[in-house]
Amino acid sequence: MKKLLIAVFLIFFLFLGFVTLRFGSALTQEGNPVPYLAAIGQYELSNNGYHEVLRTTNRIRYISEFEDKYPLGMAIEYMESLGWEFKEQIGSGLMFEKGGETITIETRQYSKHYFIWDVPREILN
């Protein structure tokens, strides 16, 4: 029984160490890391290129994998699927246009492997 308990603790601490090494300081940069880690887990298990992290009254936040050859590509693909045309990148913002209206999608690196992007809720109505 004692060996089983030690094995369970060892597995738990190895998992905790893996999560800490994988995400490092990114764990607390956005506040509570649990929704982000849960979204990353669901993203990794799905075939979708992004996953929703949270919804507020003003925006919907998504997380995607950061790829060197196509950075921020999933955010651009998502907006184009809604009929918005990508215009340019200004800093960490992606500008889109549709029917004379212009919006900016905020993006930022979450960790070495993932980035988060915010879509205004008003465009989804």
MDAnalysis code that builds the backbone (N, CA, C; Angstrom):
import MDAnalysis as mda
import numpy as np

u = mda.Universe.empty(375, n_residues=125, atom_resindex=np.repeat(np.arange(125), 3), trajectory=True)
u.add_TopologyAttr("name", ["N", "CA", "C"] * 125)
u.add_TopologyAttr("resid", np.arange(1, 126))
u.add_TopologyAttr("resname", ["MET", "LYS", "LYS", "LEU", "LEU", "ILE", "ALA", "VAL", "PHE", "LEU", "ILE", "PHE", "PHE", "LEU", "PHE", "LEU", "GLY", "PHE", "VAL", "THR", "LEU", "ARG", "PHE", "GLY", "SER", "ALA", "LEU", "THR", "GLN", "GLU", "GLY", "ASN", "PRO", "VAL", "PRO", "TYR", "LEU", "ALA", "ALA", "ILE", "GLY", "GLN", "TYR", "GLU", "LEU", "SER", "ASN", "ASN", "GLY", "TYR", "HIS", "GLU", "VAL", "LEU", "ARG", "THR", "THR", "ASN", "ARG", "ILE", "ARG", "TYR", "ILE", "SER", "GLU", "PHE", "GLU", "ASP", "LYS", "TYR", "PRO", "LEU", "GLY", "MET", "ALA", "ILE", "GLU", "TYR", "MET", "GLU", "SER", "LEU", "GLY", "TRP", "GLU", "PHE", "LYS", "GLU", "GLN", "ILE", "GLY", "SER", "GLY", "LEU", "MET", "PHE", "GLU", "LYS", "GLY", "GLY", "GLU", "THR", "ILE", "THR", "ILE", "GLU", "THR", "ARG", "GLN", "TYR", "SER", "LYS", "HIS", "TYR", "PHE", "ILE", "TRP", "ASP", "VAL", "PRO", "ARG", "GLU", "ILE", "LEU", "ASN"])
u.atoms.positions = np.array([
    [0.824, -1.192, 0.000],
    [0.000, 0.000, 0.000],
    [0.872, 1.263, 0.000],
    [1.941, 1.217, 0.790],
    [2.826, 2.364, 0.882],
    [3.528, 2.622, -0.452],
    [3.892, 1.563, -1.169],
    [4.548, 1.711, -2.474],
    [3.593, 2.319, -3.496],
    [2.332, 1.941, -3.436],
    [1.329, 2.492, -4.347],
    [1.159, 3.993, -4.106],
    [1.100, 4.383, -2.847],
    [0.960, 5.791, -2.502],
    [2.169, 6.598, -2.985],
    [3.344, 6.054, -2.821],
    [4.561, 6.723, -3.290],
    [4.542, 6.843, -4.812],
    [4.095, 5.798, -5.500],
    [4.025, 5.827, -6.963],
    [3.041, 6.894, -7.443],
    [1.896, 7.010, -6.777],
    [0.898, 8.015, -7.153],
    [1.469, 9.423, -6.961],
    [2.110, 9.670, -5.825],
    [2.732, 10.976, -5.591],
    [3.823, 11.269, -6.610],
    [4.613, 10.284, -6.940],
    [5.684, 10.461, -7.916],
    [5.120, 10.838, -9.285],
    [4.077, 10.148, -9.709],
    [3.437, 10.454, -10.997],
    [2.846, 11.865, -10.976],
    [2.202, 12.221, -9.872],
    [1.617, 13.556, -9.746],
    [2.689, 14.638, -9.858],
    [3.786, 14.476, -9.141],
    [4.846, 15.487, -9.172],
    [5.573, 15.525, -10.514],
    [5.689, 14.397, -11.180],
    [6.265, 14.398, -12.527],
    [5.370, 15.174, -13.492],
    [4.058, 14.965, -13.384],
    [3.108, 15.688, -14.221],
    [3.171, 17.186, -13.927],
    [3.204, 17.542, -12.650],
    [3.296, 18.940, -12.255],
    [4.589, 19.570, -12.779],
    [5.681, 18.828, -12.714],
    [6.954, 19.313, -13.250],
    [6.900, 19.510, -14.752],
    [6.236, 18.576, -15.459],
    [6.092, 18.710, -16.910],
    [5.314, 19.975, -17.262],
    [4.199, 20.211, -16.577],
    [3.384, 21.396, -16.847],
    [4.189, 22.665, -16.571],
    [4.937, 22.678, -15.477],
    [5.742, 23.851, -15.137],
    [6.829, 24.100, -16.174],
    [7.489, 23.053, -16.623],
    [8.530, 23.219, -17.640],
    [7.947, 23.642, -18.980],
    [6.800, 23.087, -19.332],
    [6.191, 23.373, -20.634],
    [5.697, 24.819, -20.724],
    [5.095, 25.324, -19.652],
    [4.470, 26.642, -19.704],
    [5.192, 27.707, -18.893],
    [6.006, 27.320, -17.951],
    [6.842, 28.243, -17.190],
    [6.110, 29.456, -16.657],
    [6.661, 30.623, -16.932],
    [6.109, 31.865, -16.395],
    [4.766, 32.228, -17.016],
    [4.390, 31.582, -18.088],
    [3.111, 31.886, -18.735],
    [1.926, 31.470, -17.876],
    [2.160, 30.613, -16.905],
    [1.056, 30.092, -16.105],
    [0.247, 31.179, -15.417],
    [0.875, 32.212, -14.930],
    [0.136, 33.217, -14.169],
    [0.023, 34.567, -14.870],
    [0.478, 34.705, -16.086],
    [0.451, 36.015, -16.738],
    [-0.959, 36.495, -17.053],
    [-1.910, 35.595, -17.216],
    [-3.285, 35.995, -17.522],
    [-4.216, 35.774, -16.331],
    [-3.653, 35.681, -15.130],
    [-4.481, 35.424, -13.954],
    [-4.593, 33.933, -13.705],
    [-5.795, 33.451, -13.516],
    [-6.041, 32.041, -13.229],
    [-5.650, 31.183, -14.433],
    [-4.672, 30.281, -14.288],
    [-4.213, 29.489, -15.434],
    [-5.105, 28.299, -15.778],
    [-6.043, 27.946, -14.905],
    [-6.840, 26.736, -15.124],
    [-7.636, 26.779, -16.426],
    [-8.368, 27.867, -16.752],
    [-9.104, 27.870, -18.024],
    [-8.184, 27.743, -19.239],
    [-6.997, 28.315, -19.149],
    [-6.054, 28.260, -20.266],
    [-5.488, 26.853, -20.434],
    [-5.124, 26.221, -19.325],
    [-4.604, 24.852, -19.403],
    [-5.683, 23.885, -19.875],
    [-6.927, 24.088, -19.417],
    [-8.031, 23.240, -19.872],
    [-8.272, 23.429, -21.370],
    [-8.235, 24.681, -21.832],
    [-8.439, 24.953, -23.260],
    [-7.311, 24.363, -24.097],
    [-6.077, 24.430, -23.598],
    [-4.951, 23.836, -24.321],
    [-5.123, 22.329, -24.406],
    [-5.554, 21.709, -23.318],
    [-5.798, 20.266, -23.337],
    [-6.871, 19.889, -24.340],
    [-7.969, 20.633, -24.370],
    [-9.039, 20.361, -25.328],
    [-8.582, 20.639, -26.752],
    [-7.787, 21.686, -26.925],
    [-7.251, 22.002, -28.251],
    [-6.379, 20.859, -28.765],
    [-5.507, 20.353, -27.910],
    [-4.594, 19.280, -28.317],
    [-5.342, 17.997, -28.669],
    [-6.511, 17.787, -28.075],
    [-7.286, 16.573, -28.342],
    [-8.247, 16.730, -29.514],
    [-8.359, 17.927, -30.060],
    [-9.287, 18.160, -31.171],
    [-8.522, 18.365, -32.467],
    [-9.261, 18.354, -33.561],
    [-8.671, 18.631, -34.870],
    [-8.865, 20.087, -35.267],
    [-9.474, 20.866, -34.397],
    [-9.713, 22.274, -34.670],
    [-8.414, 23.052, -34.484],
    [-8.232, 24.125, -35.176],
    [-7.004, 24.901, -35.088],
    [-6.992, 25.904, -33.957],
    [-8.081, 25.991, -33.196],
    [-8.180, 26.934, -32.088],
    [-9.189, 26.394, -31.084],
    [-9.189, 26.969, -29.896],
    [-10.188, 26.595, -28.898],
    [-10.544, 27.819, -28.063],
    [-11.818, 27.938, -27.724],
    [-12.284, 29.064, -26.917],
    [-11.811, 28.904, -25.475],
    [-11.282, 29.988, -24.916],
    [-10.818, 29.979, -23.527],
    [-11.883, 30.562, -22.614],
    [-12.380, 31.752, -22.950],
    [-13.401, 32.378, -22.110],
    [-14.188, 33.401, -22.901],
    [-15.355, 33.752, -22.337],
    [-16.229, 34.775, -22.912],
    [-16.474, 35.847, -21.863],
    [-16.409, 37.084, -22.292],
    [-16.799, 38.198, -21.426],
    [-17.905, 38.952, -22.152],
    [-18.353, 40.042, -21.575],
    [-19.413, 40.811, -22.231],
    [-18.916, 41.494, -23.496],
    [-17.594, 41.718, -23.594],
    [-17.044, 42.453, -24.737],
    [-16.305, 41.600, -25.748],
    [-15.782, 40.444, -25.332],
    [-14.923, 39.688, -26.239],
    [-14.992, 38.192, -25.973],
    [-14.496, 37.450, -26.961],
    [-14.310, 36.009, -26.828],
    [-12.825, 35.751, -27.031],
    [-12.220, 35.019, -26.116],
    [-10.780, 34.742, -26.182],
    [-10.563, 33.310, -26.653],
    [-9.645, 33.171, -27.614],
    [-9.282, 31.874, -28.171],
    [-7.798, 31.620, -27.960],
    [-7.415, 30.347, -28.035],
    [-6.007, 29.977, -27.956],
    [-5.676, 29.093, -29.146],
    [-4.502, 29.293, -29.725],
    [-4.037, 28.516, -30.877],
    [-2.562, 28.221, -30.712],
    [-2.104, 27.269, -31.490],
    [-0.685, 26.947, -31.483],
    [0.071, 27.992, -32.300],
    [1.224, 28.386, -31.812],
    [2.068, 29.347, -32.524],
    [2.999, 28.571, -33.446],
    [2.929, 28.860, -34.737],
    [3.779, 28.190, -35.718],
    [4.714, 29.222, -36.341],
    [5.993, 28.912, -36.380],
    [6.980, 29.851, -36.932],
    [6.704, 30.199, -38.387],
    [6.295, 29.205, -39.176],
    [6.102, 29.450, -40.606],
    [4.788, 30.167, -40.918],
    [3.819, 30.124, -39.990],
    [2.515, 30.736, -40.227],
    [2.007, 31.353, -38.924],
    [2.744, 32.330, -38.359],
    [2.331, 32.898, -37.079],
    [0.997, 33.630, -37.196],
    [0.185, 33.460, -36.206],
    [-1.127, 34.106, -36.110],
    [-2.077, 33.679, -37.219],
    [-1.724, 32.644, -37.943],
    [-2.514, 32.213, -39.090],
    [-3.913, 31.764, -38.756],
    [-4.101, 31.095, -37.618],
    [-5.427, 30.592, -37.292],
    [-6.388, 31.732, -36.988],
    [-5.909, 32.798, -36.374],
    [-6.764, 33.958, -36.116],
    [-7.214, 34.579, -37.439],
    [-6.306, 34.659, -38.388],
    [-6.642, 35.218, -39.704],
    [-7.638, 34.316, -40.422],
    [-7.413, 33.009, -40.401],
    [-8.341, 32.066, -41.043],
    [-9.728, 32.144, -40.421],
    [-9.790, 32.243, -39.096],
    [-11.074, 32.322, -38.398],
    [-11.852, 33.557, -38.841],
    [-11.193, 34.704, -38.859],
    [-11.871, 35.933, -39.246],
    [-12.284, 35.907, -40.713],
    [-11.456, 35.347, -41.575],
    [-11.822, 35.243, -42.989],
    [-13.015, 34.316, -43.175],
    [-13.157, 33.306, -42.318],
    [-14.321, 32.417, -42.407],
    [-15.607, 33.148, -42.025],
    [-15.481, 34.252, -41.286],
    [-16.637, 35.075, -40.927],
    [-16.893, 36.186, -41.940],
    [-16.091, 36.222, -43.010],
    [-16.292, 37.209, -44.063],
    [-15.460, 38.470, -43.930],
    [-14.546, 38.525, -42.980],
    [-13.684, 39.683, -42.788],
    [-12.424, 39.518, -43.614],
    [-11.977, 40.604, -44.220],
    [-10.772, 40.574, -45.053],
    [-9.587, 41.124, -44.263],
    [-8.504, 40.344, -44.215],
    [-7.297, 40.767, -43.503],
    [-6.643, 41.911, -44.260],
    [-6.333, 42.994, -43.535],
    [-5.698, 44.158, -44.151],
    [-4.216, 44.241, -43.799],
    [-3.907, 44.276, -42.505],
    [-2.510, 44.396, -42.104],
    [-2.352, 44.059, -40.629],
    [-1.092, 43.857, -40.259],
    [-0.748, 43.658, -38.857],
    [-0.058, 44.912, -38.357],
    [-0.571, 45.454, -37.270],
    [0.028, 46.628, -36.647],
    [0.411, 46.224, -35.228],
    [1.688, 45.979, -35.017],
    [2.143, 45.496, -33.716],
    [1.542, 44.133, -33.438],
    [0.830, 44.029, -32.323],
    [0.200, 42.758, -31.980],
    [-1.263, 42.710, -32.415],
    [-1.719, 43.727, -33.124],
    [-3.098, 43.769, -33.591],
    [-3.214, 43.378, -35.053],
    [-4.270, 42.649, -35.364],
    [-4.570, 42.268, -36.747],
    [-5.790, 43.065, -37.189],
    [-5.656, 43.837, -38.263],
    [-6.762, 44.661, -38.750],
    [-7.517, 43.933, -39.852],
    [-8.861, 43.967, -39.730],
    [-9.741, 43.340, -40.706],
    [-10.783, 44.353, -41.141],
    [-11.298, 44.151, -42.357],
    [-12.308, 45.049, -42.901],
    [-13.440, 44.233, -43.508],
    [-14.665, 44.753, -43.328],
    [-15.845, 44.111, -43.917],
    [-16.914, 45.186, -44.085],
    [-17.321, 45.409, -45.316],
    [-18.385, 46.371, -45.591],
    [-18.102, 47.772, -45.073],
    [-16.872, 48.232, -45.187],
    [-16.522, 49.569, -44.727],
    [-16.220, 49.667, -43.238],
    [-16.455, 48.607, -42.490],
    [-16.165, 48.597, -41.051],
    [-14.793, 47.973, -40.816],
    [-14.033, 48.544, -39.907],
    [-12.698, 48.039, -39.583],
    [-12.653, 47.646, -38.114],
    [-12.070, 46.473, -37.837],
    [-11.883, 46.032, -36.452],
    [-10.446, 45.554, -36.274],
    [-10.036, 45.487, -35.024],
    [-8.705, 44.995, -34.693],
    [-8.837, 43.833, -33.721],
    [-8.155, 42.752, -34.041],
    [-8.096, 41.577, -33.173],
    [-6.791, 41.660, -32.394],
    [-6.883, 41.630, -31.073],
    [-5.683, 41.675, -30.240],
    [-5.089, 40.277, -30.131],
    [-3.787, 40.175, -30.288],
    [-3.100, 38.891, -30.140],
    [-1.925, 39.066, -29.188],
    [-1.561, 37.982, -28.520],
    [-0.344, 37.999, -27.710],
    [0.128, 36.577, -27.463],
    [1.417, 36.467, -27.307],
    [2.047, 35.177, -27.057],
    [1.706, 34.742, -25.638],
    [1.199, 33.510, -25.478],
    [0.895, 32.988, -24.146],
    [2.073, 32.200, -23.601],
    [2.656, 31.391, -24.451],
    [3.852, 30.631, -24.091],
    [4.668, 30.447, -25.363],
    [5.701, 29.673, -25.264],
    [6.536, 29.402, -26.436],
    [5.731, 28.716, -27.539],
    [4.714, 27.964, -27.162],
    [3.976, 27.135, -28.109],
    [2.587, 27.666, -28.480],
    [2.026, 28.598, -27.705],
    [0.642, 29.023, -27.913],
    [0.520, 30.542, -27.885],
    [-0.512, 31.044, -28.586],
    [-0.843, 32.462, -28.495],
    [-2.339, 32.595, -28.282],
    [-2.748, 33.708, -27.678],
    [-4.165, 33.962, -27.441],
    [-4.590, 35.168, -28.270],
    [-5.851, 35.163, -28.661],
    [-6.382, 36.263, -29.466],
    [-7.815, 36.538, -29.051],
    [-8.173, 37.816, -29.055],
    [-9.479, 38.282, -28.602],
    [-10.293, 38.796, -29.780],
    [-11.508, 38.289, -29.892],
    [-12.431, 38.706, -30.947],
    [-13.560, 39.496, -30.289],
    [-13.845, 40.714, -30.759],
    [-14.961, 41.480, -30.195],
    [-16.284, 40.745, -30.405],
    [-17.105, 40.685, -29.370],
    [-18.392, 39.978, -29.465],
    [-19.336, 40.644, -30.459],
    [-19.186, 41.935, -30.648],
    [-20.096, 42.676, -31.524],
    [-20.087, 42.163, -32.960],
    [-18.984, 41.586, -33.415],
    [-18.936, 41.124, -34.806],
    [-19.614, 39.774, -34.984],
    [-19.888, 39.077, -33.875],
    [-20.508, 37.760, -33.970],
    [-22.019, 37.828, -33.888],
    [-22.578, 39.008, -33.667],
    [-24.037, 39.156, -33.561],
    [-24.686, 39.237, -34.913],
])
